[in-house]
Structures are given as C-alpha cells and as structure tokens.
Amino acid sequence: MTYRRTLSSQPGTLARVSIALAAAATLALAAGCSNGKAKDAAKDDAKPDTSVPVEVQPVKRAPIVAVYSGTAPIEAHDEAVVVAKVGGEVRQIYVEEGDNVTAGQVLARLDGDRLRLELAQTDANLRKLERDYTRQLELSQKGLVAKTTAENAKFDLDALRASYDSAKLELSYTEIRAPISGVVSARDIKVGNTIKPNDPTFRVTNLDPLVAYVHVPEKEFRKLAAGQSVDVQVDALGGERFAARIARISPTVDPQTGTFRAEIEVPDTTRHLKPGMFARINVVYERRDEALQLPQAAIVDADGEQSVYVVVGGKAQQRRIKTGLVNNGWVEVVQGLKGDERVVVVGQAGLKTGTSVKVVDDTAPAKATAPSPAKAG
C-alpha cells in the first residue's frame, strides 16, 4: 500500500507559506507607495516658475538742473570792414592780420599829394579873402562902402572856410584808421595798390567777448532770462566747454519763425574760440540741489498718469508718481516715493501689483553726483 503525504498533514509547512505570502504582500504595498511618492515629487519639480524676471535700480538723491539746449555759431561781438574814404595809392601799411589795434589807430597811409595841393590852394584863397573882408568891414564902418558889400564878403569868407575844412578832412582820410578796437582779421590791400573810395582795406574784429545768438521757441520765453548761466561746448575744440551767460533777451517774438533771440556772451581769455565755430548751447534755467531721482526708463505712462513698479518682498507694487525736472536720462520725483525703493527699469511692461518677480540684475546704489561744471574760458 502506497503512503502519500499532503500539505494538510504538515501544519508547520502551512504556517511558513502563510508568513511568506504576507511578507511579499507587504513589500509590494511598500513599493507601490514609494513609487507614488516619487511620481508626486516629479510632478512638483515639473511645475514652471511663474516669477517675472526684472532689472531694478535704486533711486538716488543728487543735484539736478533743467536745461534748454540749442545750437548756434560763435560770432564776434563787434566787427567792422574798414573802407577807403578817398582814393589814392597805398604808400605804407602798419599792421598785419592778427595784430591787436585800438580805435583810431592808423592802419595804412595813402599818397594824398593831390589833396595836399588842394588844401594849400584853399588855404591861400582863404587868407586873401580874410584880408579883403577886413578891409571891406573897415570901409563900411566909415561909410565909404555900402553895408551889403561887407556882408557879401562875409558870406564868401564863410563858404571858403567850409571848403578849407572839407579839404583838410579829405586829406586826413589818406590815413586809414581802425573804427573799433580789436584784432585785424583780414587785410585786403598791398603797398602800391591804387584804390578808390569805398574799397575794402581791412577787417577788424572785436573778440572780447564773443557771442552766440540762439533762436528760442516762444513757448520757452518764460524759462530764460538775462543773467542765467550757460554751458557752451565746441566740437571743433574736442568738446571743450566754456562758461557763459545770457546777456540780453529780445523783447519781441519773430512772427514768421515764432522764436525770440537770446544773446549769449562767451568770454575766452585763451583765444581758443574763433568766430564761425559751431557751438552747443545749454542754458541752465532751474536747479534742485537734493532732488529724488530715478531713471527715465522706469516710468510707465498710462492714460496720462505716470507710475513705477517697486520690488517689495519679491513682489511688484505699482506706485503713482509726479515728476519734475528732467536731465540726462534722470527724472525728478516730487511725489509718490520715499527714497529707499528699488524701481524696476526693465521688464515692467507685463507687471501688475502682486506679481512675483525675480531680480536678475540688481544694480549698485546710484551715487549722488553733481552736474559737470562748465569750464571757464
């Protein structure tokens, strides 16, 4: 008879199998939970960062000026073309281009021989007529000639005296003189030239001071006034700057151009400036010494209102502001900021209050620097 064992007949074996199956189920459940947590973590890591990248910059306190800018050529304050008042041959020239001269100084001399002869003849006739008049007057007082005879002699004498003075004046014109003080900027004659009346001979230019005439739109009329400081920059001199001032303002506006003229005096003891040079004119008409300022790029204009975005605790906040002076890319803030804010200068187009932001370029605090002074000439 065959004898067969079964699991049911082995209680110890059954227990061991049950334990093994329970352990396997526990491991499978633990593995499933672990995989679920890993998937959840992966999902969390895959969520995109919604922070808006921006660049910010601190506001600053520094001097700021309001400037009207324009362009104008440098001109001489006074300039005179010296013309010959009489004709003749040029005998002597006493000055050259670049020489300093004073008003009334002799620049050249013409021959004047004919005029000297005419003056000598007039002088002789004058002396003769003076003697005749004296004799006629004595005879008239004695009753030997009519009074009208003496009176006619007096008229002739007065007319000849005027002719003598005219001849003397004509002779003096053979000396060509400077009408103003300044520098000889041109010489148009040479020794031996025969010139006619009204021919140009020299040009004298007064370089102290030089001037620039700026034509300003009428809407700027109230901003400019005589005595205001002006910064003059000349490209031909490598951007050299000169301190100047407004000497006078035209009291009328040109109806054709809608502008008024401001005359600017530019002193230059170094004589670097030359008439005809092109100049950039900057008129300082208002100044603030401790102005709260921010970059112009930070301002957002919408519906006629100005605002900026500041970063507070990683989020954007919109602040409405009122502005004042503007100069060189910086704007004065007169209302809306305290002075310790960091304003968004790049990336503010898509912002609104509460938007999370990520600062990608936080620039160093702006230094408070005064505007560059103009260089005195």
NUROKE-917829 format. One line per field, with one value per residue (C-alpha): residue number from 1; residue in three letters; x, y, z. Coordinates in nm, 4 decimals. Example, Ala and Ser with C-alpha at 12.3 -4.5 7.8 and 13.67 -1.06 7.14 Angstrom:
# residues 2
pos 1,2
code ALA,SER
east 1.2300,1.3670
north -0.4500,-0.1060
up 0.7800,0.7140
//
This chain:
# residues 377
pos 1,2,3,4,5,6,7,8,9,10,11,12,13,14,15,16,17,18,19,20,21,22,23,24,25,26,27,28,29,30,31,32,33,34,35,36,37,38,39,40,41,42,43,44,45,46,47,48,49,50,51,52,53,54,55,56,57,58,59,60,61,62,63,64,65,66,67,68,69,70,71,72,73,74,75,76,77,78,79,80,81,82,83,84,85,86,87,88,89,90,91,92,93,94,95,96,97,98,99,100,101,102,103,104,105,106,107,108,109,110,111,112,113,114,115,116,117,118,119,120,121,122,123,124,125,126,127,128,129,130,131,132,133,134,135,136,137,138,139,140,141,142,143,144,145,146,147,148,149,150,151,152,153,154,155,156,157,158,159,160,161,162,163,164,165,166,167,168,169,170,171,172,173,174,175,176,177,178,179,180,181,182,183,184,185,186,187,188,189,190,191,192,193,194,195,196,197,198,199,200,201,202,203,204,205,206,207,208,209,210,211,212,213,214,215,216,217,218,219,220,221,222,223,224,225,226,227,228,229,230,231,232,233,234,235,236,237,238,239,240,241,242,243,244,245,246,247,248,249,250,251,252,253,254,255,256,257,258,259,260,261,262,263,264,265,266,267,268,269,270,271,272,273,274,275,276,277,278,279,280,281,282,283,284,285,286,287,288,289,290,291,292,293,294,295,296,297,298,299,300,301,302,303,304,305,306,307,308,309,310,311,312,313,314,315,316,317,318,319,320,321,322,323,324,325,326,327,328,329,330,331,332,333,334,335,336,337,338,339,340,341,342,343,344,345,346,347,348,349,350,351,352,353,354,355,356,357,358,359,360,361,362,363,364,365,366,367,368,369,370,371,372,373,374,375,376,377
code MET,THR,TYR,ARG,ARG,THR,LEU,SER,SER,GLN,PRO,GLY,THR,LEU,ALA,ARG,VAL,SER,ILE,ALA,LEU,ALA,ALA,ALA,ALA,THR,LEU,ALA,LEU,ALA,ALA,GLY,CYS,SER,ASN,GLY,LYS,ALA,LYS,ASP,ALA,ALA,LYS,ASP,ASP,ALA,LYS,PRO,ASP,THR,SER,VAL,PRO,VAL,GLU,VAL,GLN,PRO,VAL,LYS,ARG,ALA,PRO,ILE,VAL,ALA,VAL,TYR,SER,GLY,THR,ALA,PRO,ILE,GLU,ALA,HIS,ASP,GLU,ALA,VAL,VAL,VAL,ALA,LYS,VAL,GLY,GLY,GLU,VAL,ARG,GLN,ILE,TYR,VAL,GLU,GLU,GLY,ASP,ASN,VAL,THR,ALA,GLY,GLN,VAL,LEU,ALA,ARG,LEU,ASP,GLY,ASP,ARG,LEU,ARG,LEU,GLU,LEU,ALA,GLN,THR,ASP,ALA,ASN,LEU,ARG,LYS,LEU,GLU,ARG,ASP,TYR,THR,ARG,GLN,LEU,GLU,LEU,SER,GLN,LYS,GLY,LEU,VAL,ALA,LYS,THR,THR,ALA,GLU,ASN,ALA,LYS,PHE,ASP,LEU,ASP,ALA,LEU,ARG,ALA,SER,TYR,ASP,SER,ALA,LYS,LEU,GLU,LEU,SER,TYR,THR,GLU,ILE,ARG,ALA,PRO,ILE,SER,GLY,VAL,VAL,SER,ALA,ARG,ASP,ILE,LYS,VAL,GLY,ASN,THR,ILE,LYS,PRO,ASN,ASP,PRO,THR,PHE,ARG,VAL,THR,ASN,LEU,ASP,PRO,LEU,VAL,ALA,TYR,VAL,HIS,VAL,PRO,GLU,LYS,GLU,PHE,ARG,LYS,LEU,ALA,ALA,GLY,GLN,SER,VAL,ASP,VAL,GLN,VAL,ASP,ALA,LEU,GLY,GLY,GLU,ARG,PHE,ALA,ALA,ARG,ILE,ALA,ARG,ILE,SER,PRO,THR,VAL,ASP,PRO,GLN,THR,GLY,THR,PHE,ARG,ALA,GLU,ILE,GLU,VAL,PRO,ASP,THR,THR,ARG,HIS,LEU,LYS,PRO,GLY,MET,PHE,ALA,ARG,ILE,ASN,VAL,VAL,TYR,GLU,ARG,ARG,ASP,GLU,ALA,LEU,GLN,LEU,PRO,GLN,ALA,ALA,ILE,VAL,ASP,ALA,ASP,GLY,GLU,GLN,SER,VAL,TYR,VAL,VAL,VAL,GLY,GLY,LYS,ALA,GLN,GLN,ARG,ARG,ILE,LYS,THR,GLY,LEU,VAL,ASN,ASN,GLY,TRP,VAL,GLU,VAL,VAL,GLN,GLY,LEU,LYS,GLY,ASP,GLU,ARG,VAL,VAL,VAL,VAL,GLY,GLN,ALA,GLY,LEU,LYS,THR,GLY,THR,SER,VAL,LYS,VAL,VAL,ASP,ASP,THR,ALA,PRO,ALA,LYS,ALA,THR,ALA,PRO,SER,PRO,ALA,LYS,ALA,GLY
east 0.0000,0.1351,0.1643,0.1202,0.1871,-0.0173,0.0271,-0.2714,-0.0954,0.2024,0.0892,0.4358,0.4803,0.1488,0.2387,0.5662,0.3936,0.1389,0.4111,0.5979,0.2884,0.2162,0.5714,0.5508,0.2258,0.3751,0.6782,0.4552,0.2433,0.5521,0.6952,0.3701,0.3601,0.7222,0.6575,0.3560,0.5547,0.8332,0.5783,0.4249,0.7717,0.8488,0.5215,0.6103,0.9539,0.7973,0.5818,0.7105,0.8477,0.5923,0.8130,0.8721,1.2424,1.3144,1.6044,1.5887,1.7803,1.7737,1.6512,1.9025,1.9266,2.1505,2.1540,1.9537,1.9206,1.6676,1.8430,1.7349,1.9613,2.0242,2.2940,2.4445,2.7632,3.0110,3.0232,3.2253,3.0648,3.1714,3.3207,3.3936,3.5010,3.7349,3.6806,3.8785,3.7088,3.9259,4.1139,4.4877,4.7975,4.8812,5.2160,5.2512,5.0861,5.1410,4.9575,4.9142,4.6499,4.6385,4.7637,4.5701,4.4612,4.2765,4.0040,4.1574,4.4909,4.6435,4.6417,4.7743,4.8559,4.7694,4.9745,4.7370,4.9527,4.6578,4.4622,4.7531,4.7796,4.4067,4.4272,4.7216,4.5343,4.2207,4.4291,4.5850,4.2465,4.1103,4.3860,4.3329,3.9564,4.0044,4.2123,3.9520,3.6703,3.8614,3.9150,3.5515,3.4342,3.6517,3.5267,3.1671,3.2097,3.3451,3.0545,3.2735,3.1053,2.7598,2.6968,2.5827,2.9336,3.0817,2.8012,2.8604,3.2308,3.1405,2.9272,3.2106,3.4528,3.2282,3.1859,3.5617,3.6263,3.3880,3.5747,3.9021,3.7683,3.6389,3.9768,4.1511,3.9122,3.9676,4.3421,4.3034,4.1229,4.4508,4.5324,4.3183,4.2225,4.0622,3.6996,3.6907,3.9351,4.0029,4.2123,4.2958,4.1195,4.1774,4.3975,4.2748,4.5369,4.9070,5.1641,5.1458,4.7763,4.5673,4.2315,3.9064,3.6681,3.4661,3.7127,3.7580,4.1016,4.0925,3.8524,3.8776,3.7094,3.6397,3.6851,3.6078,3.3578,3.2425,2.8693,2.6202,2.2638,2.0155,1.6662,1.4326,1.0698,0.8211,0.6848,1.0205,1.0052,0.9331,1.2137,1.5023,1.6208,1.9238,2.1984,2.1333,2.4418,2.5146,2.7381,2.8921,3.0524,3.2544,3.3047,3.5945,3.7938,3.7371,3.4253,3.5948,3.3432,3.3160,3.1192,2.8959,2.5833,2.2752,2.3486,2.0049,1.6736,1.4876,1.1645,0.9705,0.8902,0.9521,0.6042,0.7484,0.9518,0.7729,1.1054,1.2805,1.6535,1.8799,2.2255,2.4888,2.8266,3.1167,3.4356,3.7549,4.0826,4.2687,4.1615,4.0842,3.7412,3.7150,3.4206,3.2353,3.2872,2.9767,2.8677,2.6209,2.4365,2.2928,2.1081,2.0509,1.7189,1.6340,1.8214,1.7432,2.0283,1.8786,1.6348,1.4966,1.5634,1.5030,1.5936,1.3531,1.3267,1.1480,0.8430,0.5243,0.2819,-0.0826,-0.3902,-0.1976,-0.0666,0.2872,0.3815,0.6676,0.6941,0.8950,1.0014,0.8840,0.9284,0.9765,0.6576,0.5878,0.3978,0.2773,0.3299,0.1812,0.4282,0.4528,0.7660,0.9581,1.2839,1.4370,1.8051,2.0361,1.8039,1.7128,1.3754,1.2986,1.0231,0.8270,0.5568,0.4989,0.8328,1.0251,1.3769,1.4613,1.2816,1.4219,1.2389,1.2006,1.3836,1.3488,1.0546,0.7799,0.5590,0.3850,0.3688,0.0818,0.0625,0.1237,0.3112,0.6015,0.9294,1.2806,1.5539,1.8130,2.0311,2.0182,2.2483,2.4610,2.3183,2.3460,2.5968,2.4775,2.6926,2.6661,2.6309,2.9620,3.0551,3.1307,3.4928,3.5662,3.7236
north 0.0000,0.3315,0.6029,0.9784,1.2954,1.6146,1.9763,1.9483,1.6782,1.9165,2.2083,2.3659,2.3972,2.5737,2.8358,2.9086,2.9585,3.1980,3.4086,3.4241,3.5362,3.8099,3.9426,3.9527,4.1491,4.3971,4.4536,4.5059,4.7601,4.9492,4.9537,5.0913,5.3720,5.4608,5.4838,5.7086,5.9496,5.9637,6.0434,6.3186,6.4691,6.4576,6.6378,6.9075,6.9557,6.9934,7.2934,7.6114,7.9187,8.1980,8.4781,8.7592,8.8416,9.2122,9.4505,9.7057,10.0130,10.2214,10.5790,10.8485,11.1973,11.4344,11.7813,11.8132,12.1044,12.1941,12.2774,12.4323,12.3066,12.4608,12.5226,12.8409,12.9629,13.1694,13.5294,13.8397,14.0935,14.3772,14.3596,14.6357,14.6365,14.9333,15.1023,15.3768,15.7168,15.8679,15.7221,15.7048,15.4887,15.2781,15.4038,15.2349,14.9521,14.9488,14.6342,14.2712,14.0074,13.9013,14.2349,14.3983,14.7531,15.0283,15.2561,15.5440,15.3705,15.4297,15.1070,15.2338,15.5561,15.6704,15.9187,16.2222,16.4504,16.5933,16.6572,16.8385,17.0698,17.1399,17.2161,17.4545,17.6390,17.6696,17.7970,18.0693,18.1816,18.1839,18.4141,18.6547,18.6640,18.7263,19.0364,19.1574,19.1130,19.3025,19.5951,19.5964,19.5956,19.8998,20.0924,20.0036,20.1311,20.4645,20.4861,20.4646,20.1447,20.0004,19.7568,19.4951,19.4879,19.3871,19.1379,18.9695,18.9462,18.7769,18.5170,18.4422,18.4092,18.1605,17.9490,17.9378,17.8414,17.5449,17.4463,17.4638,17.2411,16.9932,16.9805,16.9295,16.6446,16.4806,16.4906,16.3278,16.0369,15.9386,15.7878,15.4724,15.4267,15.1489,15.2343,14.9942,14.8180,14.4528,14.2216,14.2677,13.9655,14.0500,14.2755,14.3405,14.5831,14.5820,14.8561,15.0071,14.9307,15.2172,15.2109,15.4014,15.5404,15.2678,14.9913,14.7474,14.7653,14.5819,14.3954,14.4491,14.2009,14.2529,13.9157,14.0270,13.8886,13.6512,13.5969,13.3357,13.4154,13.1392,13.1492,13.0005,12.8881,13.1296,12.8602,12.8717,13.2503,13.2429,12.9977,13.2156,13.5482,13.7739,13.6680,13.2921,13.0714,12.8914,12.5958,12.6265,12.3190,12.3413,12.0280,12.1792,12.2062,11.8451,11.9222,12.1922,12.3725,12.7419,12.9196,13.1895,13.3868,13.5305,13.8983,14.0005,13.8647,14.0091,14.1735,14.0634,13.7371,13.6994,13.6372,13.4463,13.1928,13.2046,13.2466,13.5091,13.5766,13.5269,13.6839,13.4802,13.6295,13.3815,13.5158,13.3469,13.4874,13.1918,13.2937,12.9301,13.0189,13.1577,13.3302,13.0839,12.7800,12.5683,12.5547,12.3517,12.5779,12.4558,12.7135,12.6179,12.7800,12.5844,12.3795,12.1405,12.0531,11.7440,11.6020,11.2485,11.0956,10.7757,10.6594,10.7766,10.4170,10.3150,10.5338,10.3813,10.6216,10.5176,10.7337,11.0499,10.9211,10.8236,10.5333,10.2999,9.9461,9.8811,9.5425,9.4632,9.1117,8.9546,9.1054,9.4069,9.7081,9.9890,10.3436,10.6516,10.9398,11.3054,11.4214,11.7477,11.8297,11.6021,11.5921,11.3417,11.0420,11.1086,11.2384,11.4218,11.2606,11.5164,11.2823,10.9047,10.7692,10.7946,10.7407,10.3868,10.1990,9.9810,10.0580,9.8236,9.9580,9.6534,9.4127,9.6347,9.6106,9.2886,9.3656,9.4446,9.4823,9.1445,8.9841,8.7682,8.8944,8.7611,9.0242,8.9293,9.2406,9.4477,9.7368,9.9035,10.2098,10.5199,10.7742,11.1273,11.3367,11.6999,11.8006,11.8557,12.2254,12.4226,12.5074,12.8769,13.0229
up 0.0000,-0.1062,0.1608,0.0345,0.2424,0.1867,0.2940,0.5140,0.7011,0.7648,0.9883,1.0178,0.6472,0.6022,0.8556,0.6876,0.3492,0.5010,0.6515,0.3217,0.1331,0.3885,0.3653,-0.0141,0.0013,0.2461,0.0221,-0.2809,-0.0960,0.0256,-0.3252,-0.4612,-0.2055,-0.2761,-0.6492,-0.5885,-0.3749,-0.6379,-0.9077,-0.6944,-0.6314,-1.0015,-1.0734,-0.8177,-0.9745,-1.3180,-1.2145,-1.4036,-1.2159,-1.2784,-1.1408,-1.3927,-1.4438,-1.3965,-1.3574,-1.0770,-0.9733,-0.6551,-0.6650,-0.5708,-0.4293,-0.6215,-0.7796,-1.0997,-1.3392,-1.6040,-1.9290,-2.2568,-2.5344,-2.8737,-3.1319,-3.2740,-3.4425,-3.2453,-3.3667,-3.2932,-3.0642,-3.2966,-3.6445,-3.8924,-4.2547,-4.2994,-4.6365,-4.8029,-4.7772,-5.0506,-5.3458,-5.3856,-5.3927,-5.0874,-4.9606,-4.6199,-4.4244,-4.0477,-3.9310,-4.0325,-3.9747,-3.6098,-3.4736,-3.1915,-3.2691,-3.0851,-3.2143,-3.4134,-3.4744,-3.8212,-4.0224,-4.3583,-4.5415,-4.8950,-5.1004,-5.0738,-5.2908,-5.4840,-5.1696,-5.0062,-5.3074,-5.2995,-4.9284,-4.9823,-5.2578,-5.0467,-4.7550,-4.9720,-5.1060,-4.7509,-4.6220,-4.9148,-4.8586,-4.4865,-4.5672,-4.8204,-4.5705,-4.3006,-4.5418,-4.6566,-4.2964,-4.2103,-4.5127,-4.4283,-4.0724,-4.2142,-4.4533,-4.7611,-4.8942,-4.8557,-4.5718,-4.8237,-4.9702,-4.6351,-4.5749,-4.9126,-4.8348,-4.5033,-4.6843,-4.9281,-4.6372,-4.4533,-4.7669,-4.8263,-4.4652,-4.5096,-4.8261,-4.6356,-4.3573,-4.6173,-4.7937,-4.4610,-4.3760,-4.7131,-4.6567,-4.3149,-4.4838,-4.6516,-4.3114,-4.2873,-3.9207,-3.7176,-3.6358,-3.3358,-3.1074,-3.1783,-3.3932,-3.7600,-3.9083,-4.2771,-4.4924,-4.8454,-4.9762,-5.0584,-5.0858,-5.4350,-5.4895,-5.6210,-5.4532,-5.4977,-5.2376,-5.0593,-5.1497,-4.8550,-4.6958,-4.3604,-4.1331,-3.7576,-3.5221,-3.1537,-2.9799,-2.6256,-2.5703,-2.8374,-2.8693,-2.9850,-3.0886,-3.0035,-3.1519,-2.8907,-2.9448,-2.7902,-2.5544,-2.3736,-2.3284,-1.9538,-1.8819,-1.9999,-1.8603,-1.8768,-1.6372,-1.6476,-1.6697,-1.9955,-2.0775,-2.4248,-2.5821,-2.9043,-3.1149,-3.3108,-2.9859,-2.8849,-2.6836,-2.4751,-2.2538,-2.1732,-1.9023,-2.0476,-1.9612,-2.1277,-2.1879,-2.3122,-2.4368,-2.7335,-2.6116,-2.9205,-3.0961,-3.4690,-3.6166,-3.9128,-3.7129,-3.3767,-3.1967,-2.9873,-2.9787,-2.6792,-2.6950,-2.5082,-2.4189,-2.4200,-2.2567,-2.3739,-2.2488,-2.4012,-2.7541,-2.8393,-2.9708,-3.3210,-3.4879,-3.7087,-3.4846,-3.4191,-3.0536,-2.8493,-2.6075,-2.2750,-2.0666,-1.7021,-1.6095,-1.2901,-1.0303,-0.7411,-0.5040,-0.3328,-0.5832,-0.5555,-0.8975,-1.0909,-1.4424,-1.7093,-1.8357,-1.5148,-1.5754,-1.7144,-1.8854,-1.8986,-1.9523,-1.8786,-1.5444,-1.4573,-1.2341,-1.1492,-1.0125,-0.6974,-0.5602,-0.2066,-0.0654,-0.4067,-0.5471,-0.7668,-0.6373,-0.8620,-0.7317,-0.8950,-0.9059,-1.0000,-1.1747,-1.2040,-1.3796,-1.6428,-1.7326,-1.8980,-1.8624,-1.4963,-1.3747,-1.0522,-0.8413,-0.6406,-0.5097,-0.4731,-0.3455,-0.0174,-0.1436,-0.0285,-0.3070,-0.5815,-0.9048,-1.1996,-1.5048,-1.7352,-1.7513,-1.6101,-1.9203,-1.8037,-1.4333,-1.2003,-0.8261,-0.6576,-0.9457,-0.8278,-0.9677,-0.9922,-0.9848,-1.2440,-1.2277,-0.9118,-0.9901,-0.7252,-0.5485,-0.7652,-0.6401,-0.5834,-0.8115,-0.9074,-1.2730,-1.4502,-1.4231,-1.7355,-1.7956,-1.7705,-2.0767
//
